Amino acid sequence: MNNERGRRLRSFLIGGLLGSLAGVAAAGRMRVKPRPGRRPSPAGLAAFEQAPCYQELVERESREDASP
């Protein structure tokens, strides 16, 4: 019975060692994606307010307000 326990322990230790080595090898091969940098264009409402169609709308409304 002691011999069986020794074989199980040895098998467990070898399996643990191989599993940890596989994990280290996989972690070494993993590529971390770089974080995206700053946006070239504004986000959210700022993007809408800088759109040409919005600028035309603002100009049209200011002309209509200025006319009698």
PDB file of N, H, CA, C and O in Angstrom:
ATOM      1  N   MET A   1       0.824  -1.195   0.000  1.00  0.00           N
ATOM      2  CA  MET A   1       0.000   0.000   0.000  1.00  0.00           C
ATOM      3  C   MET A   1       0.871   1.262   0.000  1.00  0.00           C
ATOM      4  O   MET A   1       0.507   2.257  -0.627  1.00  0.00           O
ATOM      5  N   ASN A   2       1.964   1.236   0.663  1.00  0.00           N
ATOM      6  H   ASN A   2       2.259   0.428   1.173  1.00  0.00           H
ATOM      7  CA  ASN A   2       2.861   2.374   0.711  1.00  0.00           C
ATOM      8  C   ASN A   2       3.460   2.648  -0.661  1.00  0.00           C
ATOM      9  O   ASN A   2       3.676   3.802  -1.030  1.00  0.00           O
ATOM     10  N   ASN A   3       3.729   1.584  -1.419  1.00  0.00           N
ATOM     11  H   ASN A   3       3.554   0.646  -1.119  1.00  0.00           H
ATOM     12  CA  ASN A   3       4.293   1.723  -2.764  1.00  0.00           C
ATOM     13  C   ASN A   3       3.288   2.402  -3.696  1.00  0.00           C
ATOM     14  O   ASN A   3       3.665   3.244  -4.512  1.00  0.00           O
ATOM     15  N   GLU A   4       2.019   2.038  -3.573  1.00  0.00           N
ATOM     16  H   GLU A   4       1.713   1.355  -2.911  1.00  0.00           H
ATOM     17  CA  GLU A   4       0.954   2.650  -4.382  1.00  0.00           C
ATOM     18  C   GLU A   4       0.825   4.134  -4.054  1.00  0.00           C
ATOM     19  O   GLU A   4       0.639   4.958  -4.949  1.00  0.00           O
ATOM     20  N   ARG A   5       0.923   4.466  -2.791  1.00  0.00           N
ATOM     21  H   ARG A   5       1.075   3.796  -2.064  1.00  0.00           H
ATOM     22  CA  ARG A   5       0.832   5.869  -2.371  1.00  0.00           C
ATOM     23  C   ARG A   5       2.009   6.676  -2.940  1.00  0.00           C
ATOM     24  O   ARG A   5       1.831   7.819  -3.361  1.00  0.00           O
ATOM     25  N   GLY A   6       3.170   6.099  -2.953  1.00  0.00           N
ATOM     26  H   GLY A   6       3.314   5.170  -2.612  1.00  0.00           H
ATOM     27  CA  GLY A   6       4.359   6.759  -3.506  1.00  0.00           C
ATOM     28  C   GLY A   6       4.218   7.016  -5.002  1.00  0.00           C
ATOM     29  O   GLY A   6       4.595   8.076  -5.502  1.00  0.00           O
ATOM     30  N   ARG A   7       3.668   6.025  -5.711  1.00  0.00           N
ATOM     31  H   ARG A   7       3.362   5.164  -5.306  1.00  0.00           H
ATOM     32  CA  ARG A   7       3.469   6.206  -7.159  1.00  0.00           C
ATOM     33  C   ARG A   7       2.454   7.297  -7.445  1.00  0.00           C
ATOM     34  O   ARG A   7       2.625   8.084  -8.376  1.00  0.00           O
ATOM     35  N   ARG A   8       1.404   7.342  -6.652  1.00  0.00           N
ATOM     36  H   ARG A   8       1.265   6.703  -5.896  1.00  0.00           H
ATOM     37  CA  ARG A   8       0.385   8.382  -6.840  1.00  0.00           C
ATOM     38  C   ARG A   8       0.970   9.769  -6.563  1.00  0.00           C
ATOM     39  O   ARG A   8       0.721  10.720  -7.303  1.00  0.00           O
ATOM     40  N   LEU A   9       1.749   9.866  -5.486  1.00  0.00           N
ATOM     41  H   LEU A   9       1.951   9.094  -4.885  1.00  0.00           H
ATOM     42  CA  LEU A   9       2.360  11.141  -5.150  1.00  0.00           C
ATOM     43  C   LEU A   9       3.330  11.583  -6.242  1.00  0.00           C
ATOM     44  O   LEU A   9       3.335  12.748  -6.641  1.00  0.00           O
ATOM     45  N   ARG A  10       4.139  10.662  -6.717  1.00  0.00           N
ATOM     46  H   ARG A  10       4.134   9.716  -6.393  1.00  0.00           H
ATOM     47  CA  ARG A  10       5.087  10.970  -7.788  1.00  0.00           C
ATOM     48  C   ARG A  10       4.344  11.401  -9.050  1.00  0.00           C
ATOM     49  O   ARG A  10       4.741  12.363  -9.706  1.00  0.00           O
ATOM     50  N   SER A  11       3.288  10.706  -9.384  1.00  0.00           N
ATOM     51  H   SER A  11       2.965   9.925  -8.850  1.00  0.00           H
ATOM     52  CA  SER A  11       2.497  11.050 -10.559  1.00  0.00           C
ATOM     53  C   SER A  11       1.865  12.440 -10.410  1.00  0.00           C
ATOM     54  O   SER A  11       1.821  13.223 -11.358  1.00  0.00           O
ATOM     55  N   PHE A  12       1.386  12.719  -9.213  1.00  0.00           N
ATOM     56  H   PHE A  12       1.422  12.083  -8.443  1.00  0.00           H
ATOM     57  CA  PHE A  12       0.789  14.026  -8.945  1.00  0.00           C
ATOM     58  C   PHE A  12       1.835  15.136  -9.083  1.00  0.00           C
ATOM     59  O   PHE A  12       1.569  16.170  -9.697  1.00  0.00           O
ATOM     60  N   LEU A  13       3.010  14.922  -8.517  1.00  0.00           N
ATOM     61  H   LEU A  13       3.226  14.082  -8.018  1.00  0.00           H
ATOM     62  CA  LEU A  13       4.064  15.936  -8.579  1.00  0.00           C
ATOM     63  C   LEU A  13       4.561  16.157 -10.008  1.00  0.00           C
ATOM     64  O   LEU A  13       4.774  17.295 -10.426  1.00  0.00           O
ATOM     65  N   ILE A  14       4.741  15.071 -10.750  1.00  0.00           N
ATOM     66  H   ILE A  14       4.568  14.147 -10.410  1.00  0.00           H
ATOM     67  CA  ILE A  14       5.190  15.205 -12.141  1.00  0.00           C
ATOM     68  C   ILE A  14       4.118  15.901 -12.978  1.00  0.00           C
ATOM     69  O   ILE A  14       4.437  16.751 -13.809  1.00  0.00           O
ATOM     70  N   GLY A  15       2.861  15.549 -12.765  1.00  0.00           N
ATOM     71  H   GLY A  15       2.603  14.858 -12.090  1.00  0.00           H
ATOM     72  CA  GLY A  15       1.773  16.206 -13.495  1.00  0.00           C
ATOM     73  C   GLY A  15       1.690  17.685 -13.151  1.00  0.00           C
ATOM     74  O   GLY A  15       1.473  18.517 -14.033  1.00  0.00           O
ATOM     75  N   GLY A  16       1.863  18.019 -11.878  1.00  0.00           N
ATOM     76  H   GLY A  16       2.040  17.344 -11.162  1.00  0.00           H
ATOM     77  CA  GLY A  16       1.852  19.419 -11.467  1.00  0.00           C
ATOM     78  C   GLY A  16       3.000  20.196 -12.085  1.00  0.00           C
ATOM     79  O   GLY A  16       2.828  21.335 -12.520  1.00  0.00           O
ATOM     80  N   LEU A  17       4.184  19.569 -12.123  1.00  0.00           N
ATOM     81  H   LEU A  17       4.323  18.644 -11.769  1.00  0.00           H
ATOM     82  CA  LEU A  17       5.349  20.224 -12.722  1.00  0.00           C
ATOM     83  C   LEU A  17       5.139  20.448 -14.215  1.00  0.00           C
ATOM     84  O   LEU A  17       5.409  21.533 -14.728  1.00  0.00           O
ATOM     85  N   LEU A  18       4.659  19.424 -14.905  1.00  0.00           N
ATOM     86  H   LEU A  18       4.439  18.543 -14.487  1.00  0.00           H
ATOM     87  CA  LEU A  18       4.416  19.572 -16.347  1.00  0.00           C
ATOM     88  C   LEU A  18       3.327  20.614 -16.619  1.00  0.00           C
ATOM     89  O   LEU A  18       3.441  21.397 -17.561  1.00  0.00           O
ATOM     90  N   GLY A  19       2.290  20.625 -15.811  1.00  0.00           N
ATOM     91  H   GLY A  19       2.197  19.988 -15.046  1.00  0.00           H
ATOM     92  CA  GLY A  19       1.215  21.604 -15.985  1.00  0.00           C
ATOM     93  C   GLY A  19       1.706  23.025 -15.764  1.00  0.00           C
ATOM     94  O   GLY A  19       1.344  23.937 -16.508  1.00  0.00           O
ATOM     95  N   SER A  20       2.535  23.212 -14.735  1.00  0.00           N
ATOM     96  H   SER A  20       2.829  22.471 -14.130  1.00  0.00           H
ATOM     97  CA  SER A  20       3.049  24.561 -14.482  1.00  0.00           C
ATOM     98  C   SER A  20       3.996  24.998 -15.588  1.00  0.00           C
ATOM     99  O   SER A  20       3.988  26.165 -15.978  1.00  0.00           O
ATOM    100  N   LEU A  21       4.818  24.075 -16.104  1.00  0.00           N
ATOM    101  H   LEU A  21       4.824  23.126 -15.787  1.00  0.00           H
ATOM    102  CA  LEU A  21       5.706  24.420 -17.219  1.00  0.00           C
ATOM    103  C   LEU A  21       4.910  24.776 -18.468  1.00  0.00           C
ATOM    104  O   LEU A  21       5.288  25.688 -19.203  1.00  0.00           O
ATOM    105  N   ALA A  22       3.822  24.071 -18.715  1.00  0.00           N
ATOM    106  H   ALA A  22       3.515  23.330 -18.118  1.00  0.00           H
ATOM    107  CA  ALA A  22       2.966  24.391 -19.864  1.00  0.00           C
ATOM    108  C   ALA A  22       2.336  25.764 -19.686  1.00  0.00           C
ATOM    109  O   ALA A  22       2.211  26.520 -20.649  1.00  0.00           O
ATOM    110  N   GLY A  23       1.939  26.091 -18.459  1.00  0.00           N
ATOM    111  H   GLY A  23       2.041  25.477 -17.677  1.00  0.00           H
ATOM    112  CA  GLY A  23       1.368  27.418 -18.191  1.00  0.00           C
ATOM    113  C   GLY A  23       2.381  28.523 -18.398  1.00  0.00           C
ATOM    114  O   GLY A  23       2.051  29.570 -18.957  1.00  0.00           O
ATOM    115  N   VAL A  24       3.610  28.308 -17.957  1.00  0.00           N
ATOM    116  H   VAL A  24       3.878  27.458 -17.504  1.00  0.00           H
ATOM    117  CA  VAL A  24       4.663  29.308 -18.148  1.00  0.00           C
ATOM    118  C   VAL A  24       4.965  29.478 -19.629  1.00  0.00           C
ATOM    119  O   VAL A  24       5.152  30.599 -20.102  1.00  0.00           O
ATOM    120  N   ALA A  25       5.013  28.361 -20.369  1.00  0.00           N
ATOM    121  H   ALA A  25       4.861  27.451 -19.985  1.00  0.00           H
ATOM    122  CA  ALA A  25       5.278  28.436 -21.804  1.00  0.00           C
ATOM    123  C   ALA A  25       4.149  29.168 -22.527  1.00  0.00           C
ATOM    124  O   ALA A  25       4.408  29.963 -23.431  1.00  0.00           O
ATOM    125  N   ALA A  26       2.913  28.910 -22.142  1.00  0.00           N
ATOM    126  H   ALA A  26       2.702  28.264 -21.408  1.00  0.00           H
ATOM    127  CA  ALA A  26       1.772  29.578 -22.783  1.00  0.00           C
ATOM    128  C   ALA A  26       1.774  31.062 -22.448  1.00  0.00           C
ATOM    129  O   ALA A  26       1.458  31.889 -23.304  1.00  0.00           O
ATOM    130  N   ALA A  27       2.125  31.408 -21.220  1.00  0.00           N
ATOM    131  H   ALA A  27       2.382  30.736 -20.525  1.00  0.00           H
ATOM    132  CA  ALA A  27       2.156  32.821 -20.834  1.00  0.00           C
ATOM    133  C   ALA A  27       3.245  33.560 -21.595  1.00  0.00           C
ATOM    134  O   ALA A  27       3.086  34.733 -21.933  1.00  0.00           O
ATOM    135  N   GLY A  28       4.347  32.879 -21.863  1.00  0.00           N
ATOM    136  H   GLY A  28       4.476  31.926 -21.588  1.00  0.00           H
ATOM    137  CA  GLY A  28       5.428  33.499 -22.624  1.00  0.00           C
ATOM    138  C   GLY A  28       5.052  33.757 -24.070  1.00  0.00           C
ATOM    139  O   GLY A  28       5.549  34.700 -24.686  1.00  0.00           O
ATOM    140  N   ARG A  29       4.191  32.935 -24.606  1.00  0.00           N
ATOM    141  H   ARG A  29       3.788  32.168 -24.106  1.00  0.00           H
ATOM    142  CA  ARG A  29       3.783  33.086 -26.006  1.00  0.00           C
ATOM    143  C   ARG A  29       2.627  34.051 -26.183  1.00  0.00           C
ATOM    144  O   ARG A  29       2.345  34.503 -27.292  1.00  0.00           O
ATOM    145  N   MET A  30       1.965  34.359 -25.091  1.00  0.00           N
ATOM    146  H   MET A  30       2.194  33.992 -24.190  1.00  0.00           H
ATOM    147  CA  MET A  30       0.794  35.226 -25.172  1.00  0.00           C
ATOM    148  C   MET A  30       1.219  36.643 -25.520  1.00  0.00           C
ATOM    149  O   MET A  30       2.176  37.166 -24.948  1.00  0.00           O
ATOM    150  N   ARG A  31       0.531  37.247 -26.430  1.00  0.00           N
ATOM    151  H   ARG A  31      -0.246  36.822 -26.894  1.00  0.00           H
ATOM    152  CA  ARG A  31       0.819  38.619 -26.832  1.00  0.00           C
ATOM    153  C   ARG A  31      -0.199  39.545 -26.201  1.00  0.00           C
ATOM    154  O   ARG A  31      -1.407  39.321 -26.282  1.00  0.00           O
ATOM    155  N   VAL A  32       0.301  40.565 -25.587  1.00  0.00           N
ATOM    156  H   VAL A  32       1.283  40.747 -25.522  1.00  0.00           H
ATOM    157  CA  VAL A  32      -0.563  41.556 -24.979  1.00  0.00           C
ATOM    158  C   VAL A  32      -0.799  42.645 -26.014  1.00  0.00           C
ATOM    159  O   VAL A  32       0.149  43.224 -26.545  1.00  0.00           O
ATOM    160  N   LYS A  33      -2.056  42.918 -26.295  1.00  0.00           N
ATOM    161  H   LYS A  33      -2.826  42.447 -25.864  1.00  0.00           H
ATOM    162  CA  LYS A  33      -2.385  43.936 -27.282  1.00  0.00           C
ATOM    163  C   LYS A  33      -2.110  45.313 -26.695  1.00  0.00           C
ATOM    164  O   LYS A  33      -2.455  45.586 -25.546  1.00  0.00           O
ATOM    165  N   PRO A  34      -1.494  46.170 -27.481  1.00  0.00           N
ATOM    166  CA  PRO A  34      -1.253  47.518 -26.956  1.00  0.00           C
ATOM    167  C   PRO A  34      -2.569  48.269 -26.789  1.00  0.00           C
ATOM    168  O   PRO A  34      -3.513  48.086 -27.557  1.00  0.00           O
ATOM    169  N   ARG A  35      -2.603  49.104 -25.781  1.00  0.00           N
ATOM    170  H   ARG A  35      -1.836  49.252 -25.157  1.00  0.00           H
ATOM    171  CA  ARG A  35      -3.811  49.890 -25.558  1.00  0.00           C
ATOM    172  C   ARG A  35      -3.964  50.903 -26.676  1.00  0.00           C
ATOM    173  O   ARG A  35      -2.977  51.469 -27.143  1.00  0.00           O
ATOM    174  N   PRO A  36      -5.183  51.133 -27.102  1.00  0.00           N
ATOM    175  CA  PRO A  36      -5.365  52.122 -28.160  1.00  0.00           C
ATOM    176  C   PRO A  36      -4.954  53.508 -27.665  1.00  0.00           C
ATOM    177  O   PRO A  36      -5.199  53.876 -26.517  1.00  0.00           O
ATOM    178  N   GLY A  37      -4.334  54.251 -28.549  1.00  0.00           N
ATOM    179  H   GLY A  37      -4.135  53.952 -29.482  1.00  0.00           H
ATOM    180  CA  GLY A  37      -3.885  55.588 -28.196  1.00  0.00           C
ATOM    181  C   GLY A  37      -5.029  56.583 -28.215  1.00  0.00           C
ATOM    182  O   GLY A  37      -6.200  56.203 -28.179  1.00  0.00           O
ATOM    183  N   ARG A  38      -4.695  57.808 -28.270  1.00  0.00           N
ATOM    184  H   ARG A  38      -3.744  58.117 -28.299  1.00  0.00           H
ATOM    185  CA  ARG A  38      -5.710  58.853 -28.310  1.00  0.00           C
ATOM    186  C   ARG A  38      -6.476  58.761 -29.617  1.00  0.00           C
ATOM    187  O   ARG A  38      -5.924  58.370 -30.646  1.00  0.00           O
ATOM    188  N   ARG A  39      -7.734  59.116 -29.570  1.00  0.00           N
ATOM    189  H   ARG A  39      -8.182  59.433 -28.734  1.00  0.00           H
ATOM    190  CA  ARG A  39      -8.572  59.120 -30.770  1.00  0.00           C
ATOM    191  C   ARG A  39      -8.126  60.229 -31.706  1.00  0.00           C
ATOM    192  O   ARG A  39      -7.825  61.337 -31.262  1.00  0.00           O
ATOM    193  N   PRO A  40      -8.081  59.937 -32.994  1.00  0.00           N
ATOM    194  CA  PRO A  40      -7.768  61.013 -33.939  1.00  0.00           C
ATOM    195  C   PRO A  40      -8.935  61.996 -34.087  1.00  0.00           C
ATOM    196  O   PRO A  40      -8.741  63.150 -34.471  1.00  0.00           O
ATOM    197  N   SER A  41     -10.117  61.536 -33.786  1.00  0.00           N
ATOM    198  H   SER A  41     -10.274  60.599 -33.474  1.00  0.00           H
ATOM    199  CA  SER A  41     -11.287  62.410 -33.883  1.00  0.00           C
ATOM    200  C   SER A  41     -11.978  62.460 -32.524  1.00  0.00           C
ATOM    201  O   SER A  41     -11.835  61.534 -31.725  1.00  0.00           O
ATOM    202  N   PRO A  42     -12.712  63.510 -32.258  1.00  0.00           N
ATOM    203  CA  PRO A  42     -13.388  63.617 -30.963  1.00  0.00           C
ATOM    204  C   PRO A  42     -14.497  62.576 -30.821  1.00  0.00           C
ATOM    205  O   PRO A  42     -15.038  62.078 -31.809  1.00  0.00           O
ATOM    206  N   ALA A  43     -14.809  62.271 -29.607  1.00  0.00           N
ATOM    207  H   ALA A  43     -14.370  62.675 -28.805  1.00  0.00           H
ATOM    208  CA  ALA A  43     -15.840  61.271 -29.332  1.00  0.00           C
ATOM    209  C   ALA A  43     -17.101  61.949 -28.816  1.00  0.00           C
ATOM    210  O   ALA A  43     -17.060  63.080 -28.332  1.00  0.00           O
ATOM    211  N   GLY A  44     -18.202  61.253 -28.925  1.00  0.00           N
ATOM    212  H   GLY A  44     -18.235  60.335 -29.318  1.00  0.00           H
ATOM    213  CA  GLY A  44     -19.452  61.725 -28.347  1.00  0.00           C
ATOM    214  C   GLY A  44     -20.016  62.955 -29.019  1.00  0.00           C
ATOM    215  O   GLY A  44     -19.982  63.081 -30.243  1.00  0.00           O
ATOM    216  N   LEU A  45     -20.536  63.863 -28.210  1.00  0.00           N
ATOM    217  H   LEU A  45     -20.564  63.761 -27.216  1.00  0.00           H
ATOM    218  CA  LEU A  45     -21.207  65.053 -28.713  1.00  0.00           C
ATOM    219  C   LEU A  45     -20.235  65.979 -29.441  1.00  0.00           C
ATOM    220  O   LEU A  45     -20.638  66.680 -30.369  1.00  0.00           O
ATOM    221  N   ALA A  46     -18.972  65.995 -29.041  1.00  0.00           N
ATOM    222  H   ALA A  46     -18.645  65.426 -28.286  1.00  0.00           H
ATOM    223  CA  ALA A  46     -17.984  66.844 -29.709  1.00  0.00           C
ATOM    224  C   ALA A  46     -17.835  66.439 -31.175  1.00  0.00           C
ATOM    225  O   ALA A  46     -17.662  67.299 -32.039  1.00  0.00           O
ATOM    226  N   ALA A  47     -17.899  65.162 -31.456  1.00  0.00           N
ATOM    227  H   ALA A  47     -18.040  64.463 -30.754  1.00  0.00           H
ATOM    228  CA  ALA A  47     -17.809  64.706 -32.847  1.00  0.00           C
ATOM    229  C   ALA A  47     -19.003  65.205 -33.646  1.00  0.00           C
ATOM    230  O   ALA A  47     -18.854  65.614 -34.797  1.00  0.00           O
ATOM    231  N   PHE A  48     -20.178  65.173 -33.048  1.00  0.00           N
ATOM    232  H   PHE A  48     -20.299  64.841 -32.113  1.00  0.00           H
ATOM    233  CA  PHE A  48     -21.374  65.641 -33.736  1.00  0.00           C
ATOM    234  C   PHE A  48     -21.308  67.135 -33.981  1.00  0.00           C
ATOM    235  O   PHE A  48     -21.673  67.604 -35.059  1.00  0.00           O
ATOM    236  N   GLU A  49     -20.844  67.892 -32.987  1.00  0.00           N
ATOM    237  H   GLU A  49     -20.547  67.511 -32.111  1.00  0.00           H
ATOM    238  CA  GLU A  49     -20.807  69.347 -33.121  1.00  0.00           C
ATOM    239  C   GLU A  49     -19.786  69.815 -34.145  1.00  0.00           C
ATOM    240  O   GLU A  49     -19.895  70.928 -34.659  1.00  0.00           O
ATOM    241  N   GLN A  50     -18.795  68.984 -34.449  1.00  0.00           N
ATOM    242  H   GLN A  50     -18.707  68.080 -34.031  1.00  0.00           H
ATOM    243  CA  GLN A  50     -17.796  69.359 -35.444  1.00  0.00           C
ATOM    244  C   GLN A  50     -18.150  68.858 -36.842  1.00  0.00           C
ATOM    245  O   GLN A  50     -17.413  69.117 -37.794  1.00  0.00           O
ATOM    246  N   ALA A  51     -19.243  68.159 -36.975  1.00  0.00           N
ATOM    247  H   ALA A  51     -19.842  67.949 -36.202  1.00  0.00           H
ATOM    248  CA  ALA A  51     -19.647  67.640 -38.274  1.00  0.00           C
ATOM    249  C   ALA A  51     -20.112  68.781 -39.176  1.00  0.00           C
ATOM    250  O   ALA A  51     -20.762  69.714 -38.704  1.00  0.00           O
ATOM    251  N   PRO A  52     -19.788  68.717 -40.470  1.00  0.00           N
ATOM    252  CA  PRO A  52     -20.194  69.788 -41.391  1.00  0.00           C
ATOM    253  C   PRO A  52     -21.700  70.008 -41.441  1.00  0.00           C
ATOM    254  O   PRO A  52     -22.149  71.148 -41.559  1.00  0.00           O
ATOM    255  N   CYS A  53     -22.478  68.955 -41.356  1.00  0.00           N
ATOM    256  H   CYS A  53     -22.114  68.029 -41.261  1.00  0.00           H
ATOM    257  CA  CYS A  53     -23.934  69.118 -41.418  1.00  0.00           C
ATOM    258  C   CYS A  53     -24.440  69.902 -40.200  1.00  0.00           C
ATOM    259  O   CYS A  53     -25.381  70.686 -40.319  1.00  0.00           O
ATOM    260  N   TYR A  54     -23.829  69.699 -39.047  1.00  0.00           N
ATOM    261  H   TYR A  54     -23.065  69.062 -38.950  1.00  0.00           H
ATOM    262  CA  TYR A  54     -24.235  70.438 -37.861  1.00  0.00           C
ATOM    263  C   TYR A  54     -23.832  71.908 -37.990  1.00  0.00           C
ATOM    264  O   TYR A  54     -24.586  72.800 -37.602  1.00  0.00           O
ATOM    265  N   GLN A  55     -22.646  72.153 -38.533  1.00  0.00           N
ATOM    266  H   GLN A  55     -22.033  71.428 -38.848  1.00  0.00           H
ATOM    267  CA  GLN A  55     -22.196  73.530 -38.727  1.00  0.00           C
ATOM    268  C   GLN A  55     -23.140  74.274 -39.673  1.00  0.00           C
ATOM    269  O   GLN A  55     -23.463  75.440 -39.448  1.00  0.00           O
ATOM    270  N   GLU A  56     -23.578  73.589 -40.732  1.00  0.00           N
ATOM    271  H   GLU A  56     -23.316  72.641 -40.915  1.00  0.00           H
ATOM    272  CA  GLU A  56     -24.511  74.211 -41.676  1.00  0.00           C
ATOM    273  C   GLU A  56     -25.844  74.524 -40.992  1.00  0.00           C
ATOM    274  O   GLU A  56     -26.443  75.571 -41.237  1.00  0.00           O
ATOM    275  N   LEU A  57     -26.293  73.627 -40.152  1.00  0.00           N
ATOM    276  H   LEU A  57     -25.806  72.776 -39.953  1.00  0.00           H
ATOM    277  CA  LEU A  57     -27.546  73.834 -39.427  1.00  0.00           C
ATOM    278  C   LEU A  57     -27.441  75.049 -38.498  1.00  0.00           C
ATOM    279  O   LEU A  57     -28.362  75.862 -38.431  1.00  0.00           O
ATOM    280  N   VAL A  58     -26.341  75.168 -37.798  1.00  0.00           N
ATOM    281  H   VAL A  58     -25.592  74.507 -37.853  1.00  0.00           H
ATOM    282  CA  VAL A  58     -26.141  76.302 -36.890  1.00  0.00           C
ATOM    283  C   VAL A  58     -26.109  77.604 -37.680  1.00  0.00           C
ATOM    284  O   VAL A  58     -26.713  78.595 -37.270  1.00  0.00           O
ATOM    285  N   GLU A  59     -25.405  77.606 -38.815  1.00  0.00           N
ATOM    286  H   GLU A  59     -24.914  76.801 -39.148  1.00  0.00           H
ATOM    287  CA  GLU A  59     -25.344  78.814 -39.653  1.00  0.00           C
ATOM    288  C   GLU A  59     -26.726  79.179 -40.169  1.00  0.00           C
ATOM    289  O   GLU A  59     -27.104  80.351 -40.160  1.00  0.00           O
ATOM    290  N   ARG A  60     -27.489  78.175 -40.622  1.00  0.00           N
ATOM    291  H   ARG A  60     -27.182  77.223 -40.629  1.00  0.00           H
ATOM    292  CA  ARG A  60     -28.828  78.432 -41.150  1.00  0.00           C
ATOM    293  C   ARG A  60     -29.732  79.007 -40.063  1.00  0.00           C
ATOM    294  O   ARG A  60     -30.481  79.953 -40.310  1.00  0.00           O
ATOM    295  N   GLU A  61     -29.663  78.437 -38.864  1.00  0.00           N
ATOM    296  H   GLU A  61     -29.055  77.669 -38.663  1.00  0.00           H
ATOM    297  CA  GLU A  61     -30.502  78.941 -37.778  1.00  0.00           C
ATOM    298  C   GLU A  61     -30.101  80.359 -37.370  1.00  0.00           C
ATOM    299  O   GLU A  61     -30.959  81.175 -37.032  1.00  0.00           O
ATOM    300  N   SER A  62     -28.798  80.654 -37.400  1.00  0.00           N
ATOM    301  H   SER A  62     -28.101  79.992 -37.674  1.00  0.00           H
ATOM    302  CA  SER A  62     -28.387  82.023 -37.032  1.00  0.00           C
ATOM    303  C   SER A  62     -28.826  83.023 -38.083  1.00  0.00           C
ATOM    304  O   SER A  62     -29.158  84.158 -37.740  1.00  0.00           O
ATOM    305  N   ARG A  63     -28.840  82.636 -39.367  1.00  0.00           N
ATOM    306  H   ARG A  63     -28.571  81.714 -39.645  1.00  0.00           H
ATOM    307  CA  ARG A  63     -29.335  83.515 -40.436  1.00  0.00           C
ATOM    308  C   ARG A  63     -30.838  83.743 -40.290  1.00  0.00           C
ATOM    309  O   ARG A  63     -31.324  84.859 -40.479  1.00  0.00           O
ATOM    310  N   GLU A  64     -31.580  82.669 -39.949  1.00  0.00           N
ATOM    311  H   GLU A  64     -31.186  81.763 -39.795  1.00  0.00           H
ATOM    312  CA  GLU A  64     -33.025  82.807 -39.795  1.00  0.00           C
ATOM    313  C   GLU A  64     -33.359  83.690 -38.589  1.00  0.00           C
ATOM    314  O   GLU A  64     -34.329  84.447 -38.631  1.00  0.00           O
ATOM    315  N   ASP A  65     -32.576  83.603 -37.529  1.00  0.00           N
ATOM    316  H   ASP A  65     -31.788  82.988 -37.495  1.00  0.00           H
ATOM    317  CA  ASP A  65     -32.788  84.442 -36.367  1.00  0.00           C
ATOM    318  C   ASP A  65     -32.464  85.904 -36.662  1.00  0.00           C
ATOM    319  O   ASP A  65     -33.095  86.804 -36.108  1.00  0.00           O
ATOM    320  N   ALA A  66     -31.484  86.141 -37.533  1.00  0.00           N
ATOM    321  H   ALA A  66     -30.972  85.410 -37.983  1.00  0.00           H
ATOM    322  CA  ALA A  66     -31.054  87.503 -37.839  1.00  0.00           C
ATOM    323  C   ALA A  66     -32.019  88.179 -38.817  1.00  0.00           C
ATOM    324  O   ALA A  66     -32.126  89.406 -38.803  1.00  0.00           O
ATOM    325  N   SER A  67     -32.720  87.426 -39.661  1.00  0.00           N
ATOM    326  H   SER A  67     -32.632  86.430 -39.673  1.00  0.00           H
ATOM    327  CA  SER A  67     -33.637  88.024 -40.628  1.00  0.00           C
ATOM    328  C   SER A  67     -34.947  88.381 -39.948  1.00  0.00           C
ATOM    329  O   SER A  67     -35.383  87.677 -39.038  1.00  0.00           O
ATOM    330  N   PRO A  68     -35.594  89.489 -40.387  1.00  0.00           N
ATOM    331  CA  PRO A  68     -36.832  89.978 -39.734  1.00  0.00           C
ATOM    332  C   PRO A  68     -38.004  89.123 -39.994  1.00  0.00           C
ATOM    333  O   PRO A  68     -39.099  89.414 -39.511  1.00  0.00           O
TER     334      PRO A  68
END
